[in-house]
Amino acid sequence: MSKTIKITDDSLLYTGSATRLLPKLTAGMRVIAVADENVGRAHPELLAPFEHILLPAGEQAKSLRTAERLYAELVEREADRSSFVLGIGGGVVTDMAGFVASTYMRGIPFGFVPTTLLGMVDAAIGGKNGVDFEGYKNMVGTFAQPRFVVCDVALLRTLPDCEFRSGLAEVVKAAIIGDKDLFELLENLSFQQLRTCSAITERIIEAAVRVKAEIVARDATEQGERRKLNLGHTLAHAIERCAPQYSHGEAVAIGLHKMAEKAYRIGLLDRRDTERIPSLLHRYGFSTDLPADMEQLLDAMRKDKKRIGDRLYIVLPTAIGKVSVYPETFDSIRELFA
């Protein structure tokens, strides 16, 4: 049975079977689906009803060069403002599809079917669409909401364990930001339970999405409260640049741990909650050790797209389920991580 979660007035998330929901959601539309080669092999039934464009798999495809190719394909197919772009895949695909759709002809409607846990709880939710530029994550992008997002947990069965684990870091992040009950639930579940029980997986997806949706509804373009969703991410993006062998989820896990440590060190977070965060991350198989020299990471953080002048907004947990945002100079950030 499908459920509906309101992200914004113009964007809804549905849980349930994608093959049953999509015909209703796209009825009467000319749909052009965008997916990567892996999705094309694993889920041909999702692409079969639509015109479709296949991209190479992997983060390297998340570029302006790929966007240019997609624009050319849309022009060649004579797509117009009544056309609908459907991104089917992980975060790279949904980011690319959303970015191109929101800029082609000054914007055409689009929707997503994320096929990874990371996509379902984070990348496809909230209206951020972007591409990487010269190694910097999401440096070029837009704020534009998908008309709909369909989360079908059955699609996760083909996902490798490492990719499923990567998405769990974003679930833990959501719990730390705004749902202590979700955090406690995760503390009592094993990786295998989350991996194999669809009902449990759907429950944690819904809980994580609600945390993000409530924040996005109040601050769609990241002028204030939405900055909370960057918990762990400023450091994580620096790790991904300096140690590209780390997945996004692995980098986020390290970022979450380090932010908890710093919050404890300056008296914002008590010892018990500080210890619970790395304990949960280790439970799900994450390392929390820095993979690069801190000076390298600080240099990468200095080029973060969220920088405003000589300041970055750092998000620190103050309890499980609560965080605060602090504007810090780079000198104070260096002292924080010394």
CORKAJO-V859093 format. One record per residue. N is the residue number from 1. RES is the residue in one small letter. SS is DSSP state (2 for helix, 1 for strand, 0 for the rest). Layout:
# CORKAJO-V859093
N_RES_SS + N_RES_SS
This chain:
# CORKAJO-V859093
1_m_0 + 2_s_0 + 3_k_1 + 4_t_1 + 5_i_1 + 6_k_1 + 7_i_1 + 8_t_1 + 9_d_0 + 10_d_0 + 11_s_1 + 12_l_1 + 13_l_1 + 14_y_1 + 15_t_1 + 16_g_0 + 17_s_0 + 18_a_2 + 19_t_2 + 20_r_2 + 21_l_2 + 22_l_2 + 23_p_2 + 24_k_2 + 25_l_2 + 26_t_0 + 27_a_0 + 28_g_0 + 29_m_0 + 30_r_1 + 31_v_1 + 32_i_1 + 33_a_1 + 34_v_1 + 35_a_1 + 36_d_1 + 37_e_2 + 38_n_2 + 39_v_2 + 40_g_2 + 41_r_2 + 42_a_2 + 43_h_0 + 44_p_2 + 45_e_2 + 46_l_2 + 47_l_2 + 48_a_0 + 49_p_0 + 50_f_0 + 51_e_1 + 52_h_1 + 53_i_1 + 54_l_1 + 55_l_1 + 56_p_0 + 57_a_0 + 58_g_0 + 59_e_2 + 60_q_2 + 61_a_2 + 62_k_0 + 63_s_0 + 64_l_2 + 65_r_2 + 66_t_2 + 67_a_2 + 68_e_2 + 69_r_2 + 70_l_2 + 71_y_2 + 72_a_2 + 73_e_2 + 74_l_2 + 75_v_2 + 76_e_2 + 77_r_0 + 78_e_0 + 79_a_0 + 80_d_0 + 81_r_0 + 82_s_0 + 83_s_1 + 84_f_1 + 85_v_1 + 86_l_1 + 87_g_1 + 88_i_1 + 89_g_1 + 90_g_0 + 91_g_2 + 92_v_2 + 93_v_2 + 94_t_2 + 95_d_2 + 96_m_2 + 97_a_2 + 98_g_2 + 99_f_2 + 100_v_2 + 101_a_2 + 102_s_2 + 103_t_2 + 104_y_2 + 105_m_2 + 106_r_2 + 107_g_0 + 108_i_0 + 109_p_0 + 110_f_1 + 111_g_1 + 112_f_1 + 113_v_1 + 114_p_1 + 115_t_0 + 116_t_0 + 117_l_2 + 118_l_2 + 119_g_2 + 120_m_2 + 121_v_2 + 122_d_2 + 123_a_2 + 124_a_0 + 125_i_0 + 126_g_0 + 127_g_0 + 128_k_1 + 129_n_1 + 130_g_1 + 131_v_1 + 132_d_1 + 133_f_1 + 134_e_0 + 135_g_0 + 136_y_1 + 137_k_1 + 138_n_1 + 139_m_1 + 140_v_1 + 141_g_1 + 142_t_1 + 143_f_1 + 144_a_0 + 145_q_0 + 146_p_0 + 147_r_0 + 148_f_1 + 149_v_1 + 150_v_1 + 151_c_1 + 152_d_0 + 153_v_2 + 154_a_2 + 155_l_2 + 156_l_2 + 157_r_2 + 158_t_2 + 159_l_0 + 160_p_0 + 161_d_2 + 162_c_2 + 163_e_2 + 164_f_2 + 165_r_2 + 166_s_2 + 167_g_2 + 168_l_2 + 169_a_2 + 170_e_2 + 171_v_2 + 172_v_2 + 173_k_2 + 174_a_2 + 175_a_2 + 176_i_2 + 177_i_2 + 178_g_2 + 179_d_0 + 180_k_2 + 181_d_2 + 182_l_2 + 183_f_2 + 184_e_2 + 185_l_2 + 186_l_2 + 187_e_2 + 188_n_0 + 189_l_0 + 190_s_0 + 191_f_2 + 192_q_2 + 193_q_2 + 194_l_2 + 195_r_2 + 196_t_2 + 197_c_0 + 198_s_2 + 199_a_2 + 200_i_2 + 201_t_2 + 202_e_2 + 203_r_2 + 204_i_2 + 205_i_2 + 206_e_2 + 207_a_2 + 208_a_2 + 209_v_2 + 210_r_2 + 211_v_2 + 212_k_2 + 213_a_2 + 214_e_2 + 215_i_2 + 216_v_2 + 217_a_2 + 218_r_2 + 219_d_0 + 220_a_0 + 221_t_0 + 222_e_0 + 223_q_0 + 224_g_0 + 225_e_2 + 226_r_2 + 227_r_2 + 228_k_2 + 229_l_2 + 230_n_2 + 231_l_0 + 232_g_0 + 233_h_2 + 234_t_2 + 235_l_2 + 236_a_2 + 237_h_2 + 238_a_2 + 239_i_2 + 240_e_2 + 241_r_2 + 242_c_2 + 243_a_0 + 244_p_0 + 245_q_0 + 246_y_0 + 247_s_0 + 248_h_2 + 249_g_2 + 250_e_2 + 251_a_2 + 252_v_2 + 253_a_2 + 254_i_2 + 255_g_2 + 256_l_2 + 257_h_2 + 258_k_2 + 259_m_2 + 260_a_2 + 261_e_2 + 262_k_2 + 263_a_2 + 264_y_2 + 265_r_2 + 266_i_0 + 267_g_0 + 268_l_0 + 269_l_0 + 270_d_0 + 271_r_2 + 272_r_2 + 273_d_2 + 274_t_2 + 275_e_2 + 276_r_2 + 277_i_2 + 278_p_2 + 279_s_2 + 280_l_2 + 281_l_2 + 282_h_2 + 283_r_2 + 284_y_0 + 285_g_0 + 286_f_0 + 287_s_0 + 288_t_0 + 289_d_0 + 290_l_0 + 291_p_0 + 292_a_0 + 293_d_0 + 294_m_2 + 295_e_2 + 296_q_2 + 297_l_2 + 298_l_2 + 299_d_2 + 300_a_2 + 301_m_2 + 302_r_2 + 303_k_0 + 304_d_0 + 305_k_0 + 306_k_0 + 307_r_0 + 308_i_1 + 309_g_0 + 310_d_0 + 311_r_1 + 312_l_1 + 313_y_1 + 314_i_1 + 315_v_1 + 316_l_1 + 317_p_1 + 318_t_1 + 319_a_1 + 320_i_0 + 321_g_0 + 322_k_1 + 323_v_1 + 324_s_1 + 325_v_1 + 326_y_1 + 327_p_1 + 328_e_1 + 329_t_1 + 330_f_2 + 331_d_2 + 332_s_2 + 333_i_2 + 334_r_2 + 335_e_2 + 336_l_2 + 337_f_0 + 338_a_0
